[in-house]
Amino acid sequence: GACPAGTDATDCRGFAAGGDDSCRWASDRACDEPGIGTGVCADGTDTTDCAPVAWLRHRDNSCITAFDGVCNEPSSAEFQGDGRCEALTDTADCMGRLRPAEAADHFFGRDDRYLVDTTVLPFRAVGLLTLADGGGCTGTLVGRRTVLTAAHCVLDEEGHLALPQIFEAGLQQGRRQGKARVVAATFPPDYLKSEGEEGFDWALVTIDRDLGAALGALPVHVLTAEEIAQVRRTGLVVDQAGYSWDTGENLSGHHACRVTMVRPDHSILHECDTTRGDSGSPLLLQTDAGWAIIAVESQFFDPETKGGAFAGGTLAVDSRAFAQAVADALAAEGAAEEGAE
């Protein structure tokens, strides 16, 4: 819907004709259309591969009452809705939460997300990072002016630093708890040259306002031996929250999902429902001292390549990788504040 009708004929040709397999990557047993697949094919040009998920085409959960159990789209031949939201914007409630394995989103068979209350901690410390290319990632306040996110959120495709533009904390339903401009970012140099090790996809972003002092910053917690043992037994229960691509400017979360594996390269696997836009989002553990960050979302793996250890969940970088860097950043903040006084 970004173009007026009739002005994007080349990209829309396959879809307008009822769908075909004209894409060079068609019939490779992976859906490659935008939104419902990898996006390397134009809309409607990988029809055979995308057939199992075609009912999700052009759909999202950007309605402000998505995930409430009531279909709020206009009624259609498929379902009865109350019309409070625009068509195609309340997918979870109108079409159901089951997701086929072929879907590009990583929901482990079911979408268990909900819209969280961003006026309270820990969620008001979580914010949307608007990237240089117009895309989005998620970040979390860990200091007065320090935001934790993923390294790939501060780099372009060539591996050059590309600062996000804006950080909006607690953004929900068009309202935010705070907004600041991004002025700097750091990430581990090994991220660009690592091979086979996944624990480098983290970054610290510096903003130009003391949002952490006003809204609250979340501490970083390194998993204890007992918590790691719990992962190995039945999984460690955590919460996750991020700005998923399909929920618009609304923060979605997954309550009581599990960490399933702790890996030696400072990464973990988990079963929280995440998708594009959730990169950099926090995995949160309720400790005796309150909520704390144990990891940041990194990536999930396509069904065709997901194997071995990665068959057990989605990858996140855990706090062993960045706890010292956060501590150093907070110490620098403290020294700067004392100098200003």
Secondary structure by P-SEA (a helix, b strand, c coil): ccccccccccccccccccccccccccccccccccccccccccccccccccccccccccccccccccccccccccccccbbbccccccccccccccccccccccccccccccccccccccccccccbbbbbccccbbbbbbbccccbbbbbcccccccccccccccbbbcccccccccbbbbbccccccccccccccccccccbbbbbccccccccbbbbbbcccaaaaaaaacccccccccccccccccbbbbbccccccccccccbbbbccccccccccccccccccccccccccccccccccccccccccbbbbbcccccaaaaaaaaaaaaaaaaaac
